[in-house]
Amino acid sequence: MRSGHLCAGLKKFLFRVRFTKDSKARFLSHRELITVLERTVRRADIPIAYSEGFNPRPRLSFPTALSLGIASDDEIMYMHFAEWLSPAEIMAKLNAALTRLDGIRITKIEPASDTQNGFHVEYQLTPASQIAPLTSQINHLMASKDITVTRAHPDGSKNINLRPYIEDITQKDNDIYLKLKITNQGTARPAEIIEALGLKTDAVTVRKTRTMI
């Protein structure tokens, strides 16, 4: 049986892995998702690199975290390998180890030169019932320079300007399509945009459709 190797901080082979988080898996917290994927990597018997220390763990990194309950067609993680393995073989082994888990499937694996920090993500927002066109609300948000919301933090509330993170908002039929930036400084949350459009968050289904580098 092939096992992972300690990597002494060296990124020998880095891969970008795209995967879905749907069905029951969308109710996993980010911490639970990491645990599930670490166990999957161990079951898959692939030459993953491990961290050093008394409790070595597979070297996986996640540049974005999806809010609880949101389904995604296109999540990203980075995997650090101690030995070369073809992307096709990695995908086959990981998906075989994921057969009992409803909602997580590997869709693409590609070699990467580094772990990206800046992303663009797209969401599809689907109201539970038919709504009127939101042309004026969308135009108002896109024309604004400041869309301030207050977020609760353990050390107190904090005001956030969402506008720098909003790239585009469009409406087609009854669905709203949202394109956001994710940066080192943060991002906007779909629920915040839903509220800014005058809709109720519990009456809109959110789905992440694409993650762009």
C-alpha positions in Angstrom: 0.0 0.0 0.0 1.3 3.4 -1.0 1.3 6.0 1.8 1.9 9.7 2.1 5.3 11.1 2.8 6.5 13.9 5.0 7.4 16.8 2.8 9.5 19.0 5.1 7.8 22.1 3.9 8.6 21.5 0.2 5.9 21.7 -2.4 7.2 19.0 -4.8 4.0 18.6 -6.9 1.1 20.9 -6.6 -2.4 20.2 -8.1 -5.5 22.3 -8.3 -8.6 20.2 -7.7 -12.1 21.2 -8.6 -15.1 19.4 -7.0 -18.8 19.7 -6.3 -20.4 20.3 -2.9 -24.1 19.4 -3.4 -27.0 17.4 -2.0 -26.4 16.4 1.7 -22.7 17.6 1.5 -23.8 21.2 1.3 -24.7 21.0 5.0 -21.1 20.2 6.0 -19.3 23.1 7.7 -16.0 24.1 6.2 -14.2 22.3 9.0 -16.2 19.2 8.5 -15.5 19.3 4.8 -11.8 19.5 5.4 -12.0 16.4 7.7 -14.0 14.5 5.1 -11.5 15.3 2.3 -8.5 14.4 4.5 -10.0 11.0 5.3 -10.8 10.6 1.6 -7.2 11.3 0.6 -6.0 8.6 3.1 -8.5 6.0 1.8 -7.5 6.8 -1.8 -3.9 5.6 -1.2 -2.2 8.4 -3.2 1.3 9.9 -2.5 0.0 13.0 -0.7 2.6 15.2 1.1 2.0 15.4 4.9 2.7 18.3 7.3 5.5 17.9 9.9 5.0 17.6 13.6 3.4 15.2 16.1 0.1 15.0 14.2 1.0 15.0 10.4 -2.0 15.8 8.2 -2.4 15.7 4.4 -1.3 18.9 2.8 -4.6 20.3 1.5 -5.4 24.0 1.2 -8.7 25.7 0.5 -8.6 29.3 -0.8 -12.4 29.8 -0.3 -15.0 28.7 2.2 -18.6 28.1 1.2 -21.4 29.2 3.5 -23.3 26.4 5.1 -26.3 25.2 3.1 -25.1 26.6 -0.3 -24.6 24.1 -3.1 -21.6 24.5 -5.4 -20.8 23.1 -8.9 -17.2 24.3 -8.7 -15.2 24.4 -5.4 -11.4 24.4 -5.4 -8.7 22.9 -3.2 -5.0 22.5 -3.6 -3.1 19.2 -3.0 0.6 18.9 -2.4 2.1 15.6 -3.5 5.4 14.0 -2.5 5.5 12.0 -5.8 4.2 12.5 -9.3 0.8 10.9 -10.2 -1.1 11.8 -13.3 -4.3 14.0 -12.8 -6.4 11.2 -14.3 -5.2 8.6 -11.8 -5.6 11.0 -8.9 -9.2 11.8 -10.0 -10.1 8.1 -10.4 -8.7 7.2 -7.0 -10.4 10.1 -5.2 -13.8 9.5 -6.8 -13.6 5.8 -6.0 -13.0 6.8 -2.3 -15.9 9.2 -2.4 -18.6 6.7 -3.6 -20.3 6.6 -0.3 -20.5 10.4 0.2 -23.5 12.1 -1.4 -22.7 15.4 -3.1 -18.9 15.6 -3.4 -17.3 14.6 -6.7 -14.0 15.5 -8.2 -14.6 17.1 -11.6 -11.1 18.3 -12.7 -7.5 18.1 -11.6 -4.6 20.1 -13.1 -1.0 20.8 -12.2 -0.6 24.3 -10.6 2.4 26.5 -10.1 1.2 28.2 -7.0 -1.9 28.6 -4.8 -4.0 31.5 -6.0 -5.4 34.1 -3.6 -7.6 36.2 -5.9 -10.7 34.6 -7.4 -13.9 35.5 -9.1 -17.0 33.4 -8.3 -20.4 33.3 -9.9 -23.7 32.5 -8.1 -27.2 31.7 -9.4 -29.9 33.1 -7.1 -33.3 31.5 -7.6 -36.4 33.0 -5.8 -38.9 30.5 -4.6 -41.7 32.3 -6.4 -42.0 34.6 -9.4 -40.7 38.1 -8.8 -40.9 41.4 -10.6 -37.9 42.6 -12.7 -35.2 44.0 -10.4 -33.8 46.4 -13.0 -33.9 49.6 -10.8 -32.5 47.8 -7.8 -29.7 46.2 -9.8 -28.8 49.5 -11.5 -28.8 51.3 -8.2 -26.4 48.8 -6.6 -24.1 48.8 -9.7 -24.0 52.6 -9.7 -23.3 52.9 -6.0 -19.8 53.5 -4.7 -20.6 52.4 -1.2 -22.9 49.5 -0.1 -22.2 49.2 3.6 -23.4 46.3 5.7 -22.6 45.5 9.4 -21.2 42.1 10.2 -21.0 40.6 13.7 -17.6 39.5 14.9 -16.4 37.9 18.2 -14.7 41.2 19.0 -17.6 43.4 18.0 -19.5 44.5 14.8 -17.7 45.7 11.8 -18.9 47.8 8.8 -18.0 46.4 5.4 -18.3 48.1 2.0 -19.6 45.4 -0.4 -19.3 47.4 -3.6 -15.6 46.7 -4.4 -16.3 43.0 -4.4 -19.3 43.2 -6.8 -18.4 42.7 -10.4 -21.8 42.1 -12.0 -25.4 41.5 -11.2 -27.9 40.5 -13.9 -31.4 39.1 -14.1 -32.6 36.6 -16.6 -36.2 35.4 -16.4 -36.7 34.8 -12.7 -33.1 34.1 -11.8 -30.4 36.5 -10.7 -26.8 36.0 -11.6 -24.1 37.4 -9.3 -20.4 37.7 -10.0 -18.1 38.5 -7.0 -14.4 39.0 -6.4 -12.8 37.1 -3.5 -9.6 38.8 -2.3 -7.2 38.7 0.7 -9.3 41.5 2.2 -12.6 39.6 1.9 -15.6 39.4 -0.3 -19.4 40.0 -0.4 -21.8 37.3 0.7 -24.7 36.2 -1.5 -27.1 36.7 1.4 -26.0 40.4 1.7 -26.7 41.0 -1.9 -30.1 39.3 -1.7 -31.0 41.7 1.1 -29.6 44.7 -0.7 -31.9 43.8 -3.6 -34.9 43.9 -1.2 -35.5 40.2 -1.2 -35.7 37.8 1.8 -32.8 35.4 2.1 -35.0 32.5 3.2 -37.0 32.8 -0.1 -34.0 32.6 -2.4 -32.0 29.4 -3.2 -28.3 30.1 -3.8 -26.0 28.0 -5.9 -22.3 28.6 -6.8 -21.9 27.8 -10.4 -18.3 28.7 -11.2 -15.0 29.6 -9.6 -12.6 31.5 -11.9 -8.9 32.2 -11.3 
